Each structure stands twice: as structure tokens, then as C-alpha cells.
């Protein structure tokens, strides 16, 4: 559990000044069946015969993919004036808790 303040002062490139933004957690969307570009390329390359090593036909061991128990959470800062959302640094955590400040 990671505690994150629900409001944060940050620079808004649209308003060109620092404003007190509200922190929001964006719901993760899975594009391309949950595989990234590199993963899709590797999947394509694994077809055929005689490949070993990097482009091996053998499936990538699950242990390598499942070794991480937490995921990076997508946090956005919303500007109260122009309602635009800006990306924030993404901490690795299972769950997040918003802590009220002041
Ligand atoms: Zn703004």
C-alpha cells in the first residue's frame, strides 16, 4: 500500500503556472491483447523451426513475467482550471491510498 496525497501543487503547461491539482488514478486499458510491441514481435518470431535462444520457439518462461507481484499505477494530475490531465511519475505498487492533506 502506497500513500499518495490527493492534492499536489504542480505546473500546468496549459495555464503556464503552478496550480493545486487533484491526483487521480487512471483505469488501465489493455491494448493489443495485453502485449506490448516488443512482445508481439517476439511472438511472431517464435514461429518456425530450429530457433534457439532469443527467438526460440519455446514459450517465454512464465516465471520471468510473473515474478513481479505489483504493477505500475497510472496516476494523473488534473488541473482544476482547465480540467486537463497530466501524467505523473508512476510508482510501483499493488494498491494506492489517497491521503488528504491540510
Ligand atoms: Zn491548467
Backbone and ligand atoms as CSV (ligand in chain L), in Angstrom:
chain,resi,resn,atom,element,x,y,z
A,1,UNK,N,N,0.846,-1.210,0.000
A,1,UNK,CA,C,0.000,0.000,0.000
A,1,UNK,C,C,0.871,1.246,0.000
A,2,UNK,N,N,0.627,2.060,-0.974
A,2,UNK,CA,C,1.400,3.293,-1.094
A,2,UNK,C,C,0.477,4.480,-0.852
A,3,UNK,N,N,0.948,5.372,0.000
A,3,UNK,CA,C,0.119,6.530,0.307
A,3,UNK,C,C,0.518,7.708,-0.572
A,4,UNK,N,N,-0.488,8.283,-1.203
A,4,UNK,CA,C,-0.254,9.399,-2.114
A,4,UNK,C,C,-1.178,10.556,-1.726
A,5,UNK,N,N,-0.640,11.768,-1.633
A,5,UNK,CA,C,-1.506,12.907,-1.307
A,5,UNK,C,C,-2.530,13.136,-2.408
A,6,UNK,N,N,-3.763,13.470,-2.013
A,6,UNK,CA,C,-4.829,13.605,-3.016
A,6,UNK,C,C,-4.744,14.924,-3.780
A,7,UNK,N,N,-3.962,15.845,-3.255
A,7,UNK,CA,C,-3.757,17.096,-3.977
A,7,UNK,C,C,-2.274,17.420,-4.029
A,8,UNK,N,N,-1.853,17.978,-5.117
A,8,UNK,CA,C,-0.433,18.237,-5.293
A,8,UNK,C,C,-0.237,19.514,-6.104
A,9,UNK,N,N,0.706,20.309,-5.671
A,9,UNK,CA,C,0.970,21.527,-6.426
A,9,UNK,C,C,1.915,21.184,-7.579
A,10,UNK,N,N,1.453,21.487,-8.786
A,10,UNK,CA,C,2.264,21.154,-9.949
A,10,UNK,C,C,2.083,22.196,-11.038
A,11,UNK,N,N,3.023,22.182,-11.956
A,11,UNK,CA,C,2.987,23.155,-13.051
A,11,UNK,C,C,2.048,22.684,-14.148
A,12,UNK,N,N,1.183,23.549,-14.574
A,12,UNK,CA,C,0.283,23.221,-15.681
A,12,UNK,C,C,0.798,23.904,-16.944
A,13,UNK,N,N,1.228,23.138,-17.932
A,13,UNK,CA,C,1.759,23.743,-19.172
A,13,UNK,C,C,0.695,24.507,-19.953
A,14,UNK,N,N,-0.563,24.176,-19.717
A,14,UNK,CA,C,-1.647,24.851,-20.425
A,14,UNK,C,C,-1.936,26.234,-19.828
A,15,UNK,N,N,-1.978,26.284,-18.479
A,15,UNK,CA,C,-2.236,27.551,-17.802
A,15,UNK,C,C,-0.935,28.326,-17.573
A,16,UNK,N,N,0.174,27.675,-17.804
A,16,UNK,CA,C,1.503,28.253,-17.634
A,16,UNK,C,C,1.748,28.787,-16.229
A,17,UNK,N,N,1.289,28.035,-15.252
A,17,UNK,CA,C,1.565,28.399,-13.855
A,17,UNK,C,C,1.379,27.185,-12.948
A,18,UNK,N,N,1.790,27.362,-11.689
A,18,UNK,CA,C,1.618,26.285,-10.723
A,18,UNK,C,C,0.219,26.345,-10.114
A,19,UNK,N,N,-0.444,25.216,-10.099
A,19,UNK,CA,C,-1.775,25.145,-9.505
A,19,UNK,C,C,-1.862,23.906,-8.624
A,20,UNK,N,N,-2.815,23.923,-7.695
A,20,UNK,CA,C,-3.022,22.768,-6.824
A,20,UNK,C,C,-3.900,21.763,-7.560
A,21,UNK,N,N,-3.283,20.703,-8.035
A,21,UNK,CA,C,-4.001,19.723,-8.854
A,21,UNK,C,C,-4.487,18.559,-8.017
A,22,UNK,N,N,-5.562,17.946,-8.466
A,22,UNK,CA,C,-6.065,16.754,-7.790
A,22,UNK,C,C,-5.473,15.508,-8.437
A,23,UNK,N,N,-5.048,14.580,-7.593
A,23,UNK,CA,C,-4.436,13.344,-8.086
A,23,UNK,C,C,-5.526,12.314,-8.326
A,24,UNK,N,N,-5.498,11.725,-9.509
A,24,UNK,CA,C,-6.493,10.708,-9.834
A,24,UNK,C,C,-5.812,9.473,-10.389
A,25,UNK,N,N,-6.414,8.339,-10.091
A,25,UNK,CA,C,-5.878,7.089,-10.614
A,25,UNK,C,C,-6.618,6.697,-11.876
A,26,UNK,N,N,-5.863,6.607,-12.954
A,26,UNK,CA,C,-6.467,6.263,-14.243
A,26,UNK,C,C,-6.652,4.748,-14.324
A,27,UNK,N,N,-7.791,4.366,-14.871
A,27,UNK,CA,C,-8.021,2.924,-15.035
A,27,UNK,C,C,-7.186,2.426,-16.211
A,28,UNK,N,N,-6.503,1.322,-15.982
A,28,UNK,CA,C,-5.590,0.829,-17.013
A,28,UNK,C,C,-6.364,0.183,-18.158
A,29,UNK,N,N,-5.971,0.553,-19.370
A,29,UNK,CA,C,-6.577,-0.046,-20.544
A,29,UNK,C,C,-5.567,-0.998,-21.177
A,30,UNK,N,N,-6.049,-2.153,-21.563
A,30,UNK,CA,C,-5.162,-3.138,-22.171
A,30,UNK,C,C,-5.319,-3.103,-23.679
A,31,UNK,N,N,-4.255,-2.702,-24.347
A,31,UNK,CA,C,-4.288,-2.640,-25.807
A,31,UNK,C,C,-3.480,-3.790,-26.388
A,32,UNK,N,N,-3.902,-4.304,-27.517
A,32,UNK,CA,C,-3.152,-5.357,-28.186
A,32,UNK,C,C,-3.115,-6.664,-27.413
A,33,UNK,N,N,-4.194,-6.963,-26.743
A,33,UNK,CA,C,-4.280,-8.215,-26.003
A,33,UNK,C,C,-3.286,-8.311,-24.867
A,34,UNK,N,N,-2.932,-7.197,-24.299
A,34,UNK,CA,C,-2.046,-7.198,-23.151
A,34,UNK,C,C,-0.584,-7.354,-23.501
A,35,UNK,N,N,-0.271,-7.336,-24.802
A,35,UNK,CA,C,1.117,-7.482,-25.193
A,35,UNK,C,C,1.635,-6.167,-25.757
A,36,UNK,N,N,2.868,-5.858,-25.411
A,36,UNK,CA,C,3.492,-4.660,-25.943
A,36,UNK,C,C,4.037,-4.909,-27.331
A,37,UNK,N,N,4.650,-3.898,-27.927
A,37,UNK,CA,C,5.175,-4.021,-29.288
A,37,UNK,C,C,6.262,-5.085,-29.367
A,38,UNK,N,N,7.204,-5.043,-28.433
A,38,UNK,CA,C,8.309,-5.997,-28.420
A,38,UNK,C,C,7.812,-7.415,-28.206
A,39,UNK,N,N,6.813,-7.561,-27.355
A,39,UNK,CA,C,6.268,-8.885,-27.067
A,39,UNK,C,C,5.565,-9.462,-28.288
A,40,UNK,N,N,4.879,-8.597,-29.041
A,40,UNK,CA,C,4.197,-9.057,-30.249
A,40,UNK,C,C,5.208,-9.494,-31.307
A,41,UNK,N,N,6.303,-8.718,-31.419
A,41,UNK,CA,C,7.352,-9.068,-32.375
A,41,UNK,C,C,7.980,-10.417,-32.014
A,42,UNK,N,N,8.253,-10.611,-30.750
A,42,UNK,CA,C,8.863,-11.856,-30.292
A,42,UNK,C,C,7.943,-13.034,-30.544
A,43,UNK,N,N,6.642,-12.802,-30.360
A,43,UNK,CA,C,5.658,-13.850,-30.572
A,43,UNK,C,C,5.659,-14.262,-32.049
A,44,UNK,N,N,5.759,-13.277,-32.933
A,44,UNK,CA,C,5.785,-13.538,-34.369
A,44,UNK,C,C,7.051,-14.309,-34.734
A,45,UNK,N,N,8.171,-13.900,-34.158
A,45,UNK,CA,C,9.451,-14.519,-34.499
A,45,UNK,C,C,9.544,-15.961,-34.018
A,46,UNK,N,N,8.793,-16.284,-33.001
A,46,UNK,CA,C,8.912,-17.614,-32.437
A,46,UNK,C,C,8.307,-18.695,-33.319
A,47,UNK,N,N,7.610,-18.302,-34.403
A,47,UNK,CA,C,7.076,-19.308,-35.314
A,47,UNK,C,C,8.217,-19.927,-36.110
A,48,UNK,N,N,7.995,-21.132,-36.652
A,48,UNK,CA,C,9.029,-21.766,-37.454
A,48,UNK,C,C,9.819,-22.771,-36.643
A,49,UNK,N,N,10.933,-23.242,-37.245
A,49,UNK,CA,C,11.692,-24.300,-36.610
A,49,UNK,C,C,13.135,-23.896,-36.420
A,50,UNK,N,N,13.786,-24.646,-35.556
A,50,UNK,CA,C,15.222,-24.525,-35.420
A,50,UNK,C,C,15.729,-23.307,-34.675
A,51,UNK,N,N,14.857,-22.533,-34.186
A,51,UNK,CA,C,15.326,-21.372,-33.455
A,51,UNK,C,C,15.615,-21.715,-32.011
A,52,UNK,N,N,16.697,-21.173,-31.567
A,52,UNK,CA,C,17.031,-21.359,-30.160
A,52,UNK,C,C,17.485,-20.035,-29.599
A,53,UNK,N,N,17.373,-19.946,-28.316
A,53,UNK,CA,C,17.838,-18.727,-27.683
A,53,UNK,C,C,16.843,-17.599,-27.783
A,54,UNK,N,N,17.282,-16.506,-28.333
A,54,UNK,CA,C,16.480,-15.293,-28.310
A,54,UNK,C,C,15.151,-15.461,-29.024
A,55,UNK,N,N,15.193,-16.085,-30.212
A,55,UNK,CA,C,13.962,-16.247,-30.969
A,55,UNK,C,C,13.460,-17.684,-30.897
A,56,UNK,N,N,13.669,-18.261,-29.749
A,56,UNK,CA,C,13.308,-19.665,-29.555
A,56,UNK,C,C,11.811,-19.882,-29.716
A,57,UNK,N,N,11.475,-21.097,-30.204
A,57,UNK,CA,C,10.074,-21.465,-30.381
A,57,UNK,C,C,9.420,-21.717,-29.029
A,58,UNK,N,N,10.270,-22.056,-28.096
A,58,UNK,CA,C,9.743,-22.337,-26.757
A,58,UNK,C,C,9.156,-21.060,-26.161
A,59,UNK,N,N,8.050,-21.222,-25.484
A,59,UNK,CA,C,7.445,-20.024,-24.896
A,59,UNK,C,C,8.318,-19.402,-23.813
A,60,UNK,N,N,8.188,-18.124,-23.685
A,60,UNK,CA,C,8.928,-17.418,-22.640
A,60,UNK,C,C,8.455,-17.931,-21.287
A,61,UNK,N,N,9.402,-18.227,-20.448
A,61,UNK,CA,C,9.039,-18.792,-19.147
A,61,UNK,C,C,8.154,-17.827,-18.376
A,62,UNK,N,N,7.117,-18.383,-17.839
A,62,UNK,CA,C,6.150,-17.570,-17.112
A,62,UNK,C,C,6.760,-16.929,-15.865
A,63,UNK,N,N,7.759,-17.605,-15.321
A,63,UNK,CA,C,8.338,-17.097,-14.076
A,63,UNK,C,C,8.909,-15.699,-14.261
A,64,UNK,N,N,9.453,-15.471,-15.458
A,64,UNK,CA,C,10.049,-14.169,-15.700
A,64,UNK,C,C,8.980,-13.077,-15.731
A,65,UNK,N,N,7.828,-13.406,-16.305
A,65,UNK,CA,C,6.760,-12.426,-16.416
A,65,UNK,C,C,5.986,-12.290,-15.114
A,66,UNK,N,N,5.858,-13.398,-14.412
A,66,UNK,CA,C,5.039,-13.390,-13.211
A,66,UNK,C,C,5.843,-13.051,-11.964
A,67,UNK,N,N,7.130,-12.732,-12.154
A,67,UNK,CA,C,7.974,-12.505,-10.985
A,67,UNK,C,C,7.576,-11.237,-10.230
A,68,UNK,N,N,6.997,-10.305,-10.958
A,68,UNK,CA,C,6.600,-9.067,-10.288
A,68,UNK,C,C,5.161,-9.190,-9.806
A,69,UNK,N,N,4.977,-8.914,-8.528
A,69,UNK,CA,C,3.639,-9.045,-7.949
A,69,UNK,C,C,2.885,-7.729,-7.955
A,70,UNK,N,N,3.616,-6.651,-8.136
A,70,UNK,CA,C,2.955,-5.350,-8.167
A,70,UNK,C,C,3.010,-4.800,-9.577
A,71,UNK,N,N,2.205,-3.806,-9.833
A,71,UNK,CA,C,2.244,-3.171,-11.141
A,71,UNK,C,C,2.345,-1.664,-10.985
A,72,UNK,N,N,2.787,-1.044,-12.058
A,72,UNK,CA,C,2.902,0.404,-12.006
A,72,UNK,C,C,1.519,1.021,-12.126
A,73,UNK,N,N,1.215,1.892,-11.186
A,73,UNK,CA,C,-0.110,2.502,-11.216
A,73,UNK,C,C,-0.054,3.802,-11.996
A,74,UNK,N,N,-1.136,4.020,-12.749
A,74,UNK,CA,C,-1.188,5.182,-13.620
A,74,UNK,C,C,-1.849,6.340,-12.878
A,75,UNK,N,N,-1.036,7.305,-12.494
A,75,UNK,CA,C,-1.568,8.449,-11.766
A,75,UNK,C,C,-1.587,9.683,-12.660
A,76,UNK,N,N,-2.665,10.422,-12.569
A,76,UNK,CA,C,-2.791,11.649,-13.364
A,76,UNK,C,C,-3.091,12.823,-12.435
A,77,UNK,N,N,-2.553,13.953,-12.846
A,77,UNK,CA,C,-2.837,15.179,-12.115
A,77,UNK,C,C,-3.834,15.993,-12.932
A,78,UNK,N,N,-4.947,16.347,-12.301
A,78,UNK,CA,C,-5.959,17.106,-13.027
A,78,UNK,C,C,-5.931,18.567,-12.603
A,79,UNK,N,N,-5.838,19.433,-13.590
A,79,UNK,CA,C,-5.810,20.870,-13.331
A,79,UNK,C,C,-7.229,21.358,-13.057
A,80,UNK,N,N,-7.460,22.041,-11.937
A,80,UNK,CA,C,-8.821,22.497,-11.619
A,80,UNK,C,C,-9.306,23.629,-12.521
A,81,UNK,N,N,-8.386,24.285,-13.210
A,81,UNK,CA,C,-8.785,25.442,-14.029
A,81,UNK,C,C,-9.130,25.050,-15.465
A,82,UNK,N,N,-8.254,24.249,-16.103
A,82,UNK,CA,C,-8.531,23.885,-17.492
A,82,UNK,C,C,-8.991,22.437,-17.619
A,83,UNK,N,N,-9.047,21.721,-16.488
A,83,UNK,CA,C,-9.526,20.334,-16.428
A,83,UNK,C,C,-8.695,19.367,-17.280
A,84,UNK,N,N,-7.489,19.774,-17.603
A,84,UNK,CA,C,-6.616,18.889,-18.356
A,84,UNK,C,C,-5.908,17.946,-17.408
A,85,UNK,N,N,-5.585,16.767,-17.924
A,85,UNK,CA,C,-4.896,15.784,-17.094
A,85,UNK,C,C,-3.450,15.651,-17.541
A,86,UNK,N,N,-2.585,15.606,-16.548
A,86,UNK,CA,C,-1.162,15.478,-16.837
A,86,UNK,C,C,-0.619,14.231,-16.169
A,87,UNK,N,N,0.304,13.592,-16.860
A,87,UNK,CA,C,0.868,12.353,-16.329
A,87,UNK,C,C,1.779,12.647,-15.149
A,88,UNK,N,N,1.781,11.712,-14.216
A,88,UNK,CA,C,2.620,11.830,-13.027
A,88,UNK,C,C,3.602,10.676,-13.032
A,89,UNK,N,N,4.633,10.783,-12.193
A,89,UNK,CA,C,5.534,9.640,-12.072
A,89,UNK,C,C,4.768,8.443,-11.521
A,90,UNK,N,N,5.098,7.273,-12.043
A,90,UNK,CA,C,4.303,6.096,-11.698
A,90,UNK,C,C,5.022,5.197,-10.712
A,91,UNK,N,N,4.604,5.212,-9.475
A,91,UNK,CA,C,5.213,4.313,-8.507
A,91,UNK,C,C,4.711,2.880,-8.710
A,92,UNK,N,N,5.552,1.926,-8.310
A,92,UNK,CA,C,5.167,0.523,-8.418
A,92,UNK,C,C,4.484,0.115,-7.111
A,93,UNK,N,N,3.237,-0.294,-7.224
A,93,UNK,CA,C,2.513,-0.659,-6.011
A,93,UNK,C,C,1.342,-1.556,-6.338
A,94,UNK,N,N,0.910,-2.316,-5.344
A,94,UNK,CA,C,-0.262,-3.155,-5.525
A,94,UNK,C,C,-1.521,-2.326,-5.392
A,95,UNK,N,N,-1.504,-1.512,-4.352
A,95,UNK,CA,C,-2.662,-0.666,-4.096
A,95,UNK,C,C,-2.210,0.737,-3.703
A,96,UNK,N,N,-3.064,1.688,-3.964
A,96,UNK,CA,C,-2.748,3.057,-3.557
A,96,UNK,C,C,-3.816,3.591,-2.625
A,97,UNK,N,N,-3.379,4.436,-1.736
A,97,UNK,CA,C,-4.311,5.073,-0.816
A,97,UNK,C,C,-4.088,6.571,-0.891
A,98,UNK,N,N,-5.179,7.299,-1.130
A,98,UNK,CA,C,-5.065,8.748,-1.204
A,98,UNK,C,C,-5.201,9.362,0.172
A,99,UNK,N,N,-4.195,10.130,0.545
A,99,UNK,CA,C,-4.183,10.748,1.861
A,99,UNK,C,C,-4.547,12.220,1.704
A,100,UNK,N,N,-5.488,12.657,2.502
A,100,UNK,CA,C,-5.886,14.067,2.451
A,100,UNK,C,C,-4.851,14.933,3.146
A,101,UNK,N,N,-4.480,15.993,2.472
A,101,UNK,CA,C,-3.534,16.912,3.088
A,101,UNK,C,C,-4.255,18.203,3.471
A,102,UNK,N,N,-3.814,18.766,4.555
A,102,UNK,CA,C,-4.380,20.008,5.130
A,102,UNK,C,C,-5.818,19.859,5.612
L,1,ZN,ZN,ZN,-4.434,24.170,-16.277
